[in-house]
Amino acid sequence: MSFTLILGNKAYSSWSLRPWIALKQAGIPFEEKVIPIYMDGSEEAIRRYSPAGKVPILKDGDLTVWDSLAILEYVAEKHPKLWPADPKARAVARSISAEMHSGFVPLRKLCTMNLRRHYPGFELNDEVRDNIQRIDTIFAETRAQYGKNGPFLFGEWTAADAMYAPVVTRFKTYDVKLSAPSQAYCETVLATPGMKEWYAAAEAEPWTLPQYEY
Ligand SMILES: N[C@@H](CCC(=O)N[C@@H](CS)C(=O)NCC(=O)O)C(=O)O
């Protein structure tokens, strides 16, 4: 039985990007269905797949898994390479993924994901700058300590890269300046075939949501 991902708009749905890019970059096959969010009928359409009423959702036969991090954990049970092999590196990967999942609210609120826009000179506030500083440190320290065997946070592509992929797009959209190692990491992620495919699909989408446009 193959996986099916139910996703929101590719231009805006940061949570949807995580499992999609995780599987795509890891070469794990899946089918997908996009449901445009925050429009007439969106809620009913999403609830047909999950009573939680949020995307992303993973279907695996009669199993439904909702929430981006839960999806990554479920897929990793069948594809363990989604997390680093070393237990200590794996614990760090899970820690930074959880930190992303439950944190950085000021950044997520002010700098909503929008792949079709570029806002040079966008005015940030102190809380957002603190979030950016912390993420910059995470990228630079993780790359330095665990990233010797490849270009990603833990060398090879892992779920941790997928968890941070939406924030990488935010840094591009809002023209955020990072330290050199973090900037290089972001450019690597943006240059992956998966990210290019997701950006192209976002560009081609017909829906525009005013609440995500500045
Ligand atoms: N914690 C959830 C959050 C999911 C979430 O908030 N998804 C948004 C789209 S990015 C959504 O489904 N919004 C539709 C709605 O609330 O009606 C996850 O990680 O999957």
The ligand as a Gaussian input file, in Angstrom:
#p B3LYP/6-31G(d) Opt

LIG

0 1
 N        0.542000      21.112000      13.979000
 C       -0.036000      20.865000      12.703000
 C       -0.505000      22.179000      12.121000
 C       -1.253000      22.031000      10.817000
 C       -1.872000      23.328000      10.354000
 O       -2.068000      24.296000      11.114000
 N       -2.223000      23.360000       9.066000
 C       -2.895000      24.506000       8.456000
 C       -2.289000      24.830000       7.092000
 S       -0.582000      25.237000       7.121000
 C       -4.329000      24.144000       8.143000
 O       -4.644000      22.995000       7.916000
 N       -5.202000      25.116000       8.072000
 C       -6.559000      24.884000       7.617000
 C       -7.574000      25.253000       8.647000
 O       -7.214000      25.548000       9.799000
 O       -8.765000      25.271000       8.266000
 C        0.964000      20.118000      11.813000
 O        2.161000      20.187000      12.089000
 O        0.583000      19.420000      10.873000

